[in-house]
């Protein structure tokens, strides 16, 4: 694999976690392998690997863009990633408030609903692990 792909895998794991990436890799097929390579090299190996802004800021931008465009399927994954990017719950709220003003209240409302559910799941998982 290319150097950009390898860098992308490292960044992807640092943001999404080893378990998530390993599950994604294990479910990869001949059909989606080229697509997985594309996103690993471009999204993770180029955009997320850039040191132009912090992982925290990139996380907030990603969540805002996902919500603004109505791409709700990936919001929970990126909410979970905030544990590794450093974006706080307040940061996420601020990002979604921008979405409400500039892209629409219904999209921000849906994104906040997903965020609340995901944070609750994360908290429950923490409690089960702490026992």
Residue pairs with C-beta under 8 A, 6 or more apart in sequence:
1 37
2 41
2 45
4 41
4 45
4 46
5 37
5 40
5 41
5 45
6 45
7 44
7 45
7 49
8 40
8 41
8 42
8 43
8 44
8 45
8 46
8 48
8 49
9 21
9 40
9 44
9 45
11 44
11 45
11 48
11 49
12 21
12 40
12 44
12 48
13 21
14 55
14 84
15 44
15 48
15 55
15 59
15 81
15 84
15 85
16 77
16 80
16 81
16 84
17 80
17 81
17 84
20 77
20 80
24 36
25 36
28 36
47 58
48 55
48 58
53 61
54 86
55 84
55 85
55 86
56 85
56 86
56 87
56 91
58 85
59 78
59 81
59 82
59 85
59 86
59 87
59 91
60 87
60 91
60 92
60 94
60 95
61 95
62 78
63 75
63 78
63 79
63 87
63 92
63 95
63 96
63 111
64 95
64 96
64 98
64 99
65 71
66 72
66 74
66 75
66 78
66 111
67 75
67 95
67 96
67 99
67 103
67 107
67 108
67 110
67 111
68 99
68 102
68 103
68 104
68 107
69 103
70 107
70 110
72 110
72 111
72 114
75 111
75 114
75 115
75 118
76 114
76 117
76 118
79 92
79 114
79 115
79 118
79 119
79 122
80 118
80 122
82 88
82 89
82 91
82 92
83 122
89 115
89 119
92 115
93 112
96 108
96 111
96 112
96 115
97 108
99 107
99 108
99 111
100 107
100 108
100 109
